[in-house]
């Protein structure tokens, strides 16, 4: 069992949950920091708390830790009924809904947080709604404003808000991804290699076809507004870049087989307006940043910024005003890296580093989840939640920790549902790049 300061715990959790907000304070008890950012000028701010919704491996139903209520009421079980244990949850880009994969069926979980950041902020109960996909689904991923559900040969793209079917793609070998301008990215196994192609909404190839080959399995994918990256098992990284013109969207696919991207096994997309994706590897203790730049991709190996003990996982805040990455290390050390990606630059400007708890065991099963500003680290062996707070996305510290409920050690899948504040974009980034409404309403086989 994890040890922490119980007298401080009750105080910090009350602050955490009170009025549905997480207070950004000037420092965290039980933490040490060598942050490169100065906290002195930061005034106290608040941001809306989230709901950690999770499944466990030894029981059915979804459970929850709710930051929007007082700490005594934070934990609840069976907020959503499931037919199997260990159901899979996938968070929507909005942070407000999640796809629930339960024994082959897909439902949409509504976090009840849609109005949390309103002037009269309030919450609703967590709820779920079934989709038309009632069996056979093996994989669900997020793709822009949608979910893509896959059964081994057919990929069904669903509206992430209500689960309505947007379009269906047959005879594919990986979930179809939505792209800018009402286009899609398909994956087809041809003679043991995966052909990746940009398609029109009606299933046709572009007038000038845009495609590439992944020699090996698809290891991971990640997407920002204009950049989609595909990690192949043969150490190649494919990048699909969308450039929106006055009348149409053009696409370029690049393939990187350099030593910079060799050994990567995971991809984490940021919400930066500069289309930044992090590639990383636990085994190689490697971290690489990529960003779309015109018709090519700039990459930077930032592994030298890492702690020596290895990466468990990487997460990014969901605010488009944040240019930070959170890294959870294998010894329980948290690292926030602040990058700069404007123009032709892709550099690290500073970091926050501190221990969460080095007295307990950390493993690949542990989680790091982000909302729009803050992080929650989940340690299963110690049955502990760690709340990592920030100031304007510039510096981070350990705000508090809390003992988990008795089932946290059996956690199987989790999302941190949360509301996101709307931010004004720079003029160069204020165009809408999502699917047009007329495209989003199509429902046909390809």
Secondary structure as UniProt FT lines:
FT   HELIX           6..17
FT   HELIX           18..20
FT   STRAND          21..24
FT   TURN            29..30
FT   TURN            40..41
FT   STRAND          45..48
FT   STRAND          51..56
FT   TURN            57..58
FT   STRAND          59..66
FT   TURN            67..68
FT   HELIX           71..73
FT   STRAND          75..85
FT   STRAND          88..91
FT   TURN            93..94
FT   STRAND          97..102
FT   TURN            103..104
FT   STRAND          105..110
FT   TURN            114..117
FT   TURN            119..120
FT   STRAND          127..130
FT   STRAND          139..143
FT   TURN            144..145
FT   STRAND          146..150
FT   STRAND          155..159
FT   TURN            160..162
FT   STRAND          165..169
FT   STRAND          177..178
FT   HELIX           180..182
FT   STRAND          184..190
FT   TURN            191..192
FT   STRAND          193..199
FT   TURN            201..202
FT   STRAND          211..214
FT   STRAND          218..223
FT   STRAND          227..232
FT   TURN            233..234
FT   STRAND          237..244
FT   STRAND          249..256
FT   TURN            259..263
FT   STRAND          266..269
FT   TURN            273..274
FT   STRAND          276..281
FT   TURN            282..285
FT   STRAND          286..293
FT   TURN            294..295
FT   STRAND          296..301
FT   HELIX           303..305
FT   TURN            308..309
FT   STRAND          311..315
FT   TURN            320..321
FT   STRAND          324..329
FT   TURN            330..331
FT   STRAND          333..340
FT   TURN            343..344
FT   STRAND          347..355
FT   TURN            358..359
FT   TURN            364..365
FT   STRAND          367..370
FT   STRAND          375..379
FT   TURN            380..383
FT   STRAND          384..391
FT   TURN            392..394
FT   STRAND          395..403
FT   TURN            406..407
FT   HELIX           408..410
FT   STRAND          411..417
FT   HELIX           427..429
FT   HELIX           437..440
//
